[in-house]
């Protein structure tokens, strides 16, 4: 289980943002400009983030139970969750 996502700014060695209670994370596309995360708690959803600003772009609901695992297809068009 991933407990936190911490984003550091290398040039300044300063903490940009930290999000807690993650259980799954995946790079959303080949450009490394977005992330998809799940915290494993209700509401049971995925969260789509713009990277590196970590601005929340969308919440993807629809799961009936906790999302503990996810993987993405190589083309970035499909995400499988469990």
C-alpha positions as CSV (number, residue, x, y, z in Angstrom):
1,X,0.0,0.0,0.0
2,X,1.3,3.5,-0.9
3,X,0.6,5.7,2.1
4,X,1.4,9.1,0.6
5,X,2.2,10.8,-2.7
6,X,4.8,13.5,-2.2
7,X,5.9,15.8,-5.0
8,X,9.1,17.6,-4.5
9,X,10.5,20.4,-6.7
10,X,14.0,19.3,-7.4
11,X,15.5,22.6,-8.2
12,X,14.5,24.1,-4.8
13,X,14.2,20.9,-2.8
14,X,10.9,22.2,-1.5
15,X,7.7,20.2,-1.0
16,X,5.1,21.1,-3.6
17,X,2.2,19.0,-2.4
18,X,1.5,15.8,-0.5
19,X,-1.6,13.7,-0.8
20,X,-2.3,11.1,1.8
21,X,-3.9,7.6,1.9
22,X,-3.1,6.4,-1.6
23,X,-3.4,2.7,-2.4
24,X,-2.9,2.9,-6.2
25,X,-1.3,5.3,-8.6
26,X,-0.6,5.1,-12.3
27,X,0.8,7.5,-14.9
28,X,-2.0,8.5,-17.2
29,X,-0.2,9.1,-20.5
30,X,3.2,8.9,-22.3
31,X,3.8,12.6,-21.7
32,X,3.9,12.2,-17.9
33,X,1.5,15.2,-17.6
34,X,-1.2,13.4,-15.6
35,X,-1.7,10.8,-12.9
36,X,-4.6,8.6,-11.8
37,X,-5.0,7.7,-8.1
38,X,-7.2,5.9,-5.7
39,X,-7.2,6.2,-1.9
40,X,-9.1,2.9,-1.2
41,X,-11.8,4.6,0.9
42,X,-15.3,5.9,0.1
43,X,-16.3,7.4,-2.1
44,X,-14.9,4.6,-4.2
45,X,-13.5,6.5,-7.1
46,X,-10.4,7.3,-9.1
47,X,-9.0,10.8,-9.2
48,X,-7.4,12.3,-12.3
49,X,-4.6,14.8,-11.5
50,X,-2.7,17.3,-13.8
51,X,1.0,16.7,-13.2
52,X,3.2,18.4,-12.0
53,X,0.8,21.0,-10.7
54,X,-1.3,18.3,-8.9
55,X,-4.5,20.1,-9.7
56,X,-7.5,17.8,-9.5
57,X,-8.9,17.5,-13.0
58,X,-11.7,15.0,-12.4
59,X,-13.2,12.4,-10.1
60,X,-14.3,9.1,-11.7
61,X,-17.0,7.5,-9.6
62,X,-18.8,4.3,-10.3
63,X,-17.2,1.6,-8.1
64,X,-19.4,-0.2,-5.6
65,X,-16.5,-1.0,-3.3
66,X,-13.0,0.2,-2.5
67,X,-10.5,0.6,-5.4
68,X,-7.3,-1.1,-4.2
69,X,-5.5,-1.9,-7.5
70,X,-5.4,-0.4,-11.0
71,X,-3.4,-0.7,-14.2
72,X,-3.4,1.1,-17.4
73,X,-3.2,-0.1,-21.0
74,X,0.0,0.9,-22.9
75,X,-1.9,3.3,-25.1
76,X,-3.4,5.1,-22.0
77,X,-7.0,4.7,-23.2
78,X,-8.1,2.0,-20.7
79,X,-7.7,1.6,-16.9
80,X,-8.6,-1.7,-15.2
81,X,-9.4,-1.5,-11.5
82,X,-10.1,-4.1,-8.7
